[in-house]
Amino acid sequence: MIYQEYEKIVKEALHDYLQRGGSLVEAALKDIPKEYIYEFDDKYPEDTQKQLIDKAHQAMRRRQDLPNGIRLVKVVFTMGEKEERIRKS
């Protein structure tokens, strides 16, 4: 997944957060908890999935393409704790 593809997903999540009454100032100044929803190209063992998620987070921080085998499907700005969820296909 290339940067421009997941950038659009993150922008949509921020827009949704603001539409629900979230604060742009808080979004800019704080680490607002987010839920990341991923899909994988193949069935991977749980440890491999966690490694791919870690590599995906590193790539997003660097604004790089995600590693092969994983796709970001959705981001949800939450009011609770941060968590990762894998969409069941």
C-alpha distances in whole Angstrom, upper triangle without the diagonal:
4,7,8,7,7,10,12,11,13,16,17,17,20,21,22,23,26,27,28,30,28,29,27,29,28,25,25,28,27,24,24,23,19,18,15,14,11,11,11,11,15,17,18,21,20,21,18,16,17,16,12,13,15,13,10,13,14,11,11,14,14,12,9,6,5,7,7,9,8,6,8,10,13,15,19,21,24,27,27,26,22,21,18,18,16,16,19,18
4,6,6,7,9,11,12,13,15,16,17,19,21,22,23,25,27,28,30,28,28,26,28,28,24,24,26,26,24,24,23,20,20,16,16,14,15,15,15,18,21,21,24,24,23,20,19,20,18,15,15,16,14,11,13,14,10,10,13,12,9,7,4,6,9,10,12,11,9,10,13,15,16,20,21,25,28,29,27,23,22,20,20,19,19,22,21
4,5,6,6,9,10,10,12,14,15,16,18,20,21,22,24,26,27,25,25,23,25,24,20,20,23,23,21,21,21,18,18,15,16,15,16,17,17,21,23,23,25,25,24,22,20,20,19,16,15,16,14,11,12,12,9,8,11,10,6,6,5,7,11,13,15,13,11,10,13,14,14,18,19,23,26,27,25,22,21,19,20,20,20,23,23
4,6,5,6,9,10,11,13,14,15,17,19,20,21,23,25,26,24,25,22,24,24,21,20,23,24,22,22,22,19,19,17,17,16,17,19,19,23,25,25,28,27,27,25,23,23,22,19,18,19,17,14,15,16,12,11,13,13,9,9,8,11,14,15,17,15,12,12,13,14,15,18,19,23,26,28,27,23,23,21,22,21,21,24,24
4,5,6,7,9,10,11,13,15,16,17,19,21,22,23,26,24,25,22,25,25,21,22,25,24,22,22,21,18,17,15,14,13,14,16,16,20,22,23,26,25,25,23,20,21,21,17,17,18,17,13,15,16,13,11,15,15,11,11,9,10,13,14,15,13,10,9,10,11,13,16,18,22,25,26,25,22,21,19,19,18,18,21,20
4,5,5,6,9,10,11,13,14,15,17,19,20,21,23,21,22,20,22,22,18,19,22,21,19,18,18,14,14,11,11,11,13,14,16,19,21,21,24,23,23,21,18,19,19,15,14,16,14,11,11,13,11,8,12,13,10,10,9,9,12,14,14,11,8,6,8,9,9,13,15,18,22,23,22,18,18,15,16,16,16,19,19
4,5,5,6,9,10,11,12,14,15,17,18,20,22,19,20,17,20,20,16,16,19,19,17,17,17,14,15,13,14,14,16,18,20,23,25,25,27,26,26,24,21,21,21,18,16,17,16,13,13,14,12,9,11,12,9,10,10,11,15,17,18,15,12,10,11,11,10,13,14,18,21,23,22,19,19,18,19,19,19,22,23
4,5,5,6,9,10,11,12,14,15,16,19,20,19,20,17,20,20,17,17,21,21,19,18,18,15,16,14,14,15,16,19,20,24,26,26,29,27,28,26,23,23,24,20,19,20,19,16,16,18,15,12,15,16,12,14,13,14,17,19,19,16,13,11,11,10,10,13,14,18,21,23,23,20,20,19,19,19,19,22,22
4,5,5,6,9,10,11,12,14,15,17,19,17,19,17,20,19,16,17,20,20,18,16,16,12,12,10,11,12,14,16,18,22,23,24,26,24,25,24,20,21,21,18,16,18,18,14,14,17,15,12,15,16,13,15,14,13,17,18,18,14,11,8,7,6,7,10,12,15,19,20,20,17,17,15,15,16,15,19,19
4,5,5,6,9,10,11,12,14,15,17,15,16,14,17,16,12,14,17,16,14,13,13,10,11,10,11,13,16,18,20,24,25,25,27,25,25,24,21,20,21,18,16,17,17,13,13,15,14,10,12,14,12,14,14,14,17,19,19,16,13,9,10,8,6,8,9,13,16,18,18,15,15,14,15,17,17,20,21
4,5,5,6,9,10,11,12,14,16,14,15,12,15,15,12,13,16,17,15,14,15,13,14,13,15,16,19,22,24,27,28,28,30,28,29,28,24,24,25,22,20,21,21,17,16,18,17,13,15,16,14,16,16,17,20,22,23,19,16,13,13,10,9,11,11,15,18,20,20,18,19,18,19,20,20,23,24
4,5,5,6,9,10,10,12,15,13,15,14,17,17,14,15,19,18,17,15,16,13,13,13,14,16,18,21,23,26,28,28,30,28,29,28,25,25,26,23,20,22,22,18,18,20,19,16,18,19,17,19,18,18,22,23,23,19,16,13,11,9,8,9,10,14,17,19,20,18,18,18,18,19,18,21,22
4,5,5,6,9,10,11,13,11,13,12,16,15,11,14,17,16,14,12,12,9,10,10,12,14,17,20,23,26,27,27,28,26,27,26,23,22,24,21,18,20,21,17,16,19,18,15,16,19,17,19,19,18,21,23,22,19,16,12,11,7,6,6,7,10,13,15,16,14,15,15,15,17,17,20,21
4,5,5,6,9,10,11,9,10,9,12,11,8,11,14,13,13,10,12,10,12,13,15,17,20,23,26,29,30,30,31,29,29,29,25,25,26,24,20,22,22,19,17,20,19,15,16,19,17,19,20,20,23,25,25,22,18,15,14,11,8,8,7,11,13,16,17,15,17,17,18,20,20,24,25
4,5,5,6,9,10,9,11,10,13,14,11,13,16,16,16,14,15,13,15,15,17,20,22,25,28,31,32,32,34,31,32,32,28,28,29,27,24,25,25,22,21,23,22,18,19,22,19,22,22,22,26,27,27,24,20,17,16,13,11,10,10,13,15,18,20,18,20,20,20,22,22,25,26
4,5,5,6,9,9,11,11,15,14,12,15,18,17,17,14,14,12,13,14,15,18,21,25,27,30,31,31,32,30,31,31,27,27,29,26,23,25,26,22,21,24,23,20,21,24,21,24,24,23,26,28,27,23,20,17,15,11,10,8,8,11,13,16,18,17,18,18,18,20,20,23,24
4,5,5,7,5,8,9,12,11,9,12,15,14,13,10,11,10,12,14,16,19,22,26,28,31,31,31,32,30,31,31,27,26,28,26,23,24,25,22,20,23,23,19,20,23,21,24,24,24,27,29,28,24,21,18,16,13,10,8,6,8,10,13,15,15,16,17,18,21,21,24,26
4,5,5,4,6,7,10,10,9,12,14,14,15,12,14,13,16,17,19,22,25,29,31,34,35,35,36,33,34,34,31,30,31,29,26,27,28,25,23,25,25,21,22,24,23,26,26,26,29,31,31,27,24,21,19,16,13,11,9,11,12,16,18,18,20,21,22,24,24,28,29
4,5,7,9,10,14,14,13,16,18,18,18,15,17,16,17,19,20,23,26,29,32,35,35,36,37,35,36,35,32,31,33,31,28,29,30,27,25,28,28,24,25,27,25,28,28,28,31,33,32,28,25,22,20,16,15,12,11,13,14,18,20,20,22,22,23,25,24,27,28
4,6,9,11,14,14,13,16,18,17,17,14,15,14,16,18,19,23,26,29,32,35,35,35,36,33,35,35,31,30,32,31,27,29,30,27,25,28,28,24,25,28,27,29,29,29,32,33,32,29,26,22,20,16,14,11,10,11,11,15,18,18,20,21,21,24,23,26,28
4,7,9,12,11,11,15,16,16,17,14,15,16,18,20,22,25,28,32,35,37,38,38,38,35,37,37,33,32,34,33,29,30,32,28,26,29,29,25,26,29,27,30,31,30,33,35,35,31,28,24,23,19,17,14,11,12,11,15,18,19,21,23,24,26,26,29,31
4,7,9,8,8,11,13,12,13,10,12,13,15,18,20,24,27,30,33,36,36,36,36,33,34,34,31,29,31,30,26,27,28,26,23,26,26,22,22,25,24,27,28,28,31,33,33,29,26,22,21,18,15,12,9,10,9,13,16,16,19,21,22,25,25,28,30
4,5,5,6,9,10,10,12,10,13,14,17,20,22,26,29,32,35,38,38,37,38,35,36,36,32,31,32,31,27,28,29,26,24,26,26,22,22,25,24,27,28,28,32,34,34,30,28,24,24,20,17,14,11,12,12,15,17,18,21,23,24,27,28,31,33
4,5,5,6,9,10,12,11,14,15,18,20,22,25,28,31,34,37,38,37,38,35,35,35,32,30,31,30,27,27,28,25,22,24,24,20,20,22,21,25,26,26,30,32,33,29,26,23,23,19,16,15,12,14,14,17,19,19,21,23,25,27,28,32,33
4,5,5,6,8,11,11,15,16,20,21,25,27,31,34,36,39,40,39,39,36,36,36,33,31,32,31,28,27,28,26,23,24,25,21,20,23,22,26,28,28,31,34,35,31,29,25,26,22,19,17,14,16,15,18,19,19,22,24,27,29,30,34,36
4,5,5,5,8,7,11,13,17,19,22,25,29,32,35,37,37,36,37,33,33,34,31,29,30,29,25,25,26,24,21,23,24,20,19,22,22,25,27,27,30,33,33,29,27,24,24,21,17,15,12,12,12,15,16,16,19,21,24,27,28,32,34
4,6,6,7,6,10,11,14,16,19,22,26,28,31,34,34,33,34,31,31,31,28,26,27,26,22,22,23,21,18,20,20,17,16,19,18,22,23,23,26,29,29,26,24,20,21,17,14,13,9,11,12,14,15,14,17,19,21,24,25,29,31
4,6,8,9,12,14,17,18,22,24,27,30,33,35,36,35,36,33,32,32,29,27,28,27,24,23,24,22,18,19,20,17,15,17,17,21,23,23,27,30,30,27,25,22,23,20,16,16,13,15,15,18,18,17,20,21,24,27,28,32,33
4,7,9,12,15,18,20,23,26,29,32,35,37,37,36,36,33,33,33,30,28,28,28,25,23,25,23,19,20,21,18,16,19,19,23,25,25,28,32,32,29,27,24,25,22,18,18,14,16,15,17,17,17,20,22,25,28,30,33,35
4,6,9,12,15,17,21,23,27,29,33,35,35,33,33,30,30,30,28,25,26,26,22,21,23,21,18,19,20,17,15,19,19,22,25,24,27,30,30,27,25,22,23,20,17,15,12,13,12,14,14,13,17,19,22,25,27,31,33
4,6,9,12,14,18,20,24,26,29,31,31,30,30,27,26,26,24,21,22,22,18,17,19,18,14,16,18,15,13,16,17,20,22,21,24,27,27,24,22,19,20,18,14,13,10,11,11,12,11,10,13,15,19,22,24,27,30
4,6,10,12,16,19,23,25,28,30,30,29,29,26,26,27,24,21,23,22,19,18,20,18,15,17,19,16,15,18,19,21,23,22,24,27,27,23,22,18,19,16,12,10,7,7,8,9,9,8,12,14,17,20,22,25,28
4,7,10,13,16,20,23,26,28,27,26,26,23,23,24,21,18,20,20,16,16,19,17,14,17,18,15,15,19,19,21,22,21,23,25,25,21,20,16,17,14,10,9,6,5,7,7,6,5,8,11,13,17,19,22,25
4,6,10,13,16,19,23,25,24,24,24,21,21,22,18,17,19,18,14,15,17,14,12,15,16,13,14,18,17,19,20,18,20,22,22,18,16,13,13,10,7,5,4,5,8,8,8,5,7,8,11,14,15,19,21
4,6,10,13,16,20,22,21,21,21,18,19,19,16,15,17,16,12,14,16,14,12,16,17,14,15,19,18,20,19,17,19,21,19,16,14,11,11,8,6,5,6,7,10,9,8,6,5,6,7,10,12,15,18
4,6,10,13,16,18,18,18,19,16,17,17,13,12,15,13,9,12,13,10,10,13,14,12,14,17,16,17,16,13,15,17,16,12,10,7,8,6,5,7,9,10,14,13,12,8,7,5,6,8,10,14,16
4,7,10,14,16,16,16,17,15,17,16,12,13,15,13,10,13,15,12,12,16,16,14,16,19,18,18,17,14,15,16,14,10,9,6,6,5,6,8,11,13,16,15,14,11,9,6,5,5,6,10,12
4,7,10,12,13,13,14,13,15,13,10,11,13,10,8,12,13,10,11,15,14,13,16,18,17,17,14,11,12,13,10,7,6,5,5,7,9,12,15,16,20,19,17,14,11,8,7,5,6,9,11
4,7,9,10,11,13,13,15,13,10,12,14,11,10,14,14,12,14,17,16,16,19,21,19,18,15,12,12,11,8,6,5,7,7,10,12,15,18,20,23,22,21,18,15,11,9,6,6,8,8
4,5,7,8,11,11,13,10,8,11,12,9,10,13,13,12,15,17,16,16,20,21,20,18,15,12,11,9,6,4,6,9,10,13,16,18,22,23,26,25,23,20,17,13,12,8,9,10,9
4,7,9,12,14,15,12,11,14,14,11,13,16,15,14,17,19,18,18,22,22,21,19,15,12,11,8,5,6,8,11,12,16,18,22,25,26,30,29,27,24,21,17,15,12,12,12,10
4,6,10,12,14,11,10,14,14,12,14,17,16,16,19,21,20,21,24,25,24,22,18,15,13,10,7,9,11,14,15,18,21,24,27,28,31,30,28,25,22,18,16,12,13,12,11
4,7,9,12,10,9,13,14,12,14,17,17,17,20,22,21,23,25,26,26,24,21,17,15,13,10,11,13,16,16,19,22,24,27,28,31,29,27,24,20,17,15,12,12,11,10
4,6,8,6,6,10,10,10,12,14,15,15,18,19,20,21,24,25,25,23,20,16,14,13,9,10,13,16,17,20,22,24,27,27,30,28,25,23,19,16,15,12,13,13,13
4,6,5,6,9,10,11,12,14,16,16,19,20,21,23,25,26,26,25,22,19,16,15,12,13,16,18,19,22,23,25,27,27,30,27,25,22,19,16,15,13,15,14,16
4,5,5,6,9,10,10,12,14,15,17,18,20,21,23,25,25,24,22,18,16,16,13,13,16,17,18,20,21,22,24,24,27,24,21,19,15,13,12,11,14,13,16
4,5,5,6,9,10,11,12,14,15,17,18,20,21,23,24,22,21,18,15,16,14,14,17,18,20,21,22,24,25,25,28,25,22,19,16,14,14,13,16,17,19
4,5,5,6,9,10,11,12,14,15,16,18,20,21,22,20,18,15,12,12,10,11,14,16,18,20,21,23,25,26,28,26,23,20,17,14,15,13,16,16,18
4,5,5,6,9,10,10,12,14,15,16,18,20,20,19,17,13,11,12,9,8,11,13,15,17,17,20,22,22,25,23,20,17,14,11,11,9,12,13,15
4,5,5,6,9,10,11,12,14,15,17,19,20,18,17,14,12,14,12,11,13,14,16,17,17,19,21,21,23,21,18,15,12,10,11,10,14,15,18
4,5,5,6,9,10,11,12,14,16,17,18,16,16,12,10,12,11,10,13,14,17,19,19,21,23,23,26,24,21,17,15,13,14,13,17,18,20
4,5,5,6,9,10,10,12,14,15,16,14,12,9,7,9,8,7,10,11,14,16,17,19,21,22,25,24,21,17,15,12,13,12,15,16,18
4,5,5,6,9,10,10,12,14,15,14,13,9,9,11,10,8,9,9,12,13,13,16,18,19,22,20,17,14,11,8,10,10,13,15,17
4,5,5,6,9,10,11,13,14,13,13,10,10,13,13,11,13,12,16,16,15,18,19,20,22,21,17,14,13,11,13,13,17,19,21
4,5,5,6,9,10,11,12,10,10,8,7,10,11,10,12,12,16,17,17,19,21,22,25,24,21,17,16,13,15,15,18,20,22
4,5,5,6,9,10,10,9,8,5,6,9,10,8,9,8,12,13,13,16,18,20,23,22,19,15,14,12,13,13,16,18,19
4,5,5,6,9,10,10,10,8,10,13,14,11,11,10,13,14,12,15,15,17,20,19,17,13,12,11,13,14,17,20,22
4,5,5,6,9,8,10,9,10,14,15,13,14,13,17,17,16,18,19,21,23,22,20,16,16,14,17,18,20,23,25
4,5,5,6,5,6,6,8,11,13,12,12,12,15,16,15,19,19,22,25,24,22,18,18,16,18,18,20,23,24
4,5,5,6,7,7,10,14,15,12,12,10,14,14,12,15,16,19,21,22,20,16,16,14,17,17,19,22,23
4,6,8,10,11,13,17,18,16,15,14,17,16,14,17,17,19,21,22,19,16,17,16,19,20,22,25,27
4,5,9,10,12,16,18,17,16,15,19,19,17,20,20,23,25,25,23,20,20,19,22,22,24,28,28
4,7,9,12,15,17,15,14,13,17,17,16,19,19,22,25,25,24,20,21,19,21,22,23,26,27
4,6,9,12,15,13,13,13,16,17,17,20,21,24,27,27,25,22,22,20,21,21,22,25,26
4,7,9,12,11,10,11,14,16,16,20,22,24,28,28,26,22,21,19,20,19,20,23,23
4,7,9,7,7,8,12,14,15,18,20,23,26,26,24,20,18,16,17,16,17,20,20
4,6,6,8,11,14,17,18,21,23,25,28,28,25,21,20,17,17,16,18,20,20
4,6,8,11,14,17,19,23,25,27,31,30,27,24,22,18,18,16,17,19,18
4,7,11,13,16,18,21,24,26,29,28,26,22,20,16,16,13,14,15,14
4,7,9,12,14,18,20,22,26,25,23,19,17,13,13,10,11,13,13
4,6,9,12,15,18,20,24,23,22,18,16,13,12,10,10,13,13
4,6,8,11,14,17,20,20,19,15,14,11,10,9,10,13,14
4,7,10,14,16,20,20,19,16,14,11,10,9,8,11,12
4,7,10,12,16,17,16,14,12,10,10,10,9,13,14
4,7,9,13,14,13,11,10,9,10,12,12,16,17
4,6,10,11,11,10,10,10,11,13,13,17,19
4,7,9,10,9,11,12,13,16,17,20,22
4,5,7,7,9,12,13,16,17,20,23
4,7,9,11,14,16,19,20,23,26
4,7,9,12,14,18,19,22,25
4,6,10,12,16,18,21,24
4,7,10,14,16,19,22
4,7,10,13,16,19
4,7,10,13,16
4,6,9,12
4,6,9
4,6
4
